[in-house]
Amino acid sequence: MKITKSKLEEIIREELLKEQGMDIQSVFYELGDKIGNLDWLTRRHAGFTSDTKLRAFVHKLFKMHTALKKHLDKTYEDWD
């Protein structure tokens, strides 16, 4: 099947319309949710509860997330 230039432009336009906008606030909070999910998994899933190194990584991720929030608060007053 050969795609014409106009058909390709139409496909690209449709795909671009499907994309949702992204901002720092939504990305930041989504990241926090994912770290929280990972924390829950390391505490509740039988295969991961004994992995202390994994738990340490999750703790570091929480600390980095907090440091990122402090940086955003300091640098960009109205990011949130």
N, C-alpha and C positions, 0 to 999 in steps of 0.2 A: 504494500500500500504506500503510495507516494503522497506526502503531505505538502500542500502548497504553502507558499509564504504567508498568504492571508489566513489560512487555517492554523498555521503555527502561531501567528500573532494572536489569533482568537483564543487558542489554548493557553498561551502564556497570560493573556489578560484575565481569563477565568481563574487561573491558578493564583494570580496575584490578588484577586478579589477575595479568594478563600482565606488568605493569610490574615491572621489576627494581629492587631497592633501589639507591640511589646513595650513595656516600660520598666524602669528599674524597680519600682515598687512591687509590681506583680512578680517579677523574677526573684526578687529578694524573699518575698513571703513564700513563694513556691519552693525555693531552695530550703527555707526553714522547715516547711512541711515534709520535704523529702528526707532531711536529716532526722526529723522526728520519727518518721516511718522506719528509718534504718535503726534508730535507737530502740524503738518498740520491738523490732525484729530481733535485735541482739539480746533483748531481755526476755522475750516470750517464746521464741522458736527453739525447740529442744536441741537442734543441731548447732546453734550459735551461742547459747548461754554460757558455755564454758570457755569460749574464745576470748581471753583477756586482751589480746592484741587488737582484735576487732573492736572491742568495747573502748579501748584507748583511742583508736582512730575516730570513733564516733564522738568521743569527748573532745578531741582536737577540732573536729568539724564544728561542734557547738561553739567552742572558743573562737574559732575563725569567723563564724557567722556573727557572733557578738562584736568582734573587732571590726568587721565590715559595717555593721550598723552604726557603731561609734564614728567611723570614718565618714559614712554618708551623712550622718547628723551634723557633723562638724563642717563638712565641705559643701553640702547642698542642703540649705535650710528647708526647702519645701519639697524634698524628694518623696516624703511620706504623706 
